[in-house]
Amino acid sequence: MAAIVQAINLTKQVASPSMEGDAPPLVILHEVNFSVEAGDSLAILGASGSGKSTLLGLLAGLDVPSSGTVYLAGTDIFSFDEDSRARLRGRLAGFVFQSFQLLPALTALENVMLPLELHGAADARERAAEALQRVGLEQRMDHLPKHLSGGEQQRVAIARAFVVQPKILFADEPTGNLDAATGAQIIELLLELNRAQGTTLVLVTHDEALARRCNRQLHLAAGMVKS
């Protein structure tokens, strides 16, 4: 099966925070290489500061590497300008973040409808309602985020990510703001949707138990892949 995500010699450096002008750059990632097959689930693990979130941002084209590149569905995403990368992301990828990132003035249903409306879907309301039913929130569709628990907000975020049926879902510490029991429910939901829709799942986590639920694990240390 062909790789849907492929990192090739992916390196990210930033200017050193040192006040001295001749300080060497700070290396966040160094020549990271790996691939993920379509429909697979990969957990990216590592201590704080190991480069996990930076790697996820590069894989999604939200940031630009110092050298190396990323292929998504066979396309070199850094051969495109920022606007073209954004269109590619809109076509291929969904996102779930630790902080939920729901729009506070919109109901759960309206938050899930939003990406469908941006895609011009005529049946946005029906599809969003079905997505919320799949994550167990059929009774909470008309609630604003502030009236939902953290676990419920993350379920809305997952429904919003999956409603456009992305080929790849990038998740950055999706259980980081949740208690252990709710976090376990959320990862179960992510993996269930991964299996049901065949969506490739790439998630960043510091939770070893959560990572073991994925088919594969990638360990980062000091910006490099541990063998």
Secondary structure, DSSP 8 states (H G I E B T S, - for coil): --EEEEEEEEEEEE--SSSSTT---EEEEEEEEEEEETT-EEEEEE-TTSSHHHHHHHHTTSS--SEEEEEETTEEGGGS-HHHHHHHHHHHEEEEETT----TTS-HHHHHHHHHHHTT-TTHHHHHHHHHHHTT-TTSTT--GGGS-HHHHHHHHHHHHHTT--SEEEEESTTTTS-HHHHHHHHHHHHHHHHHH--EEEEE-S-HHHHHTSSEEEEEETTEE--
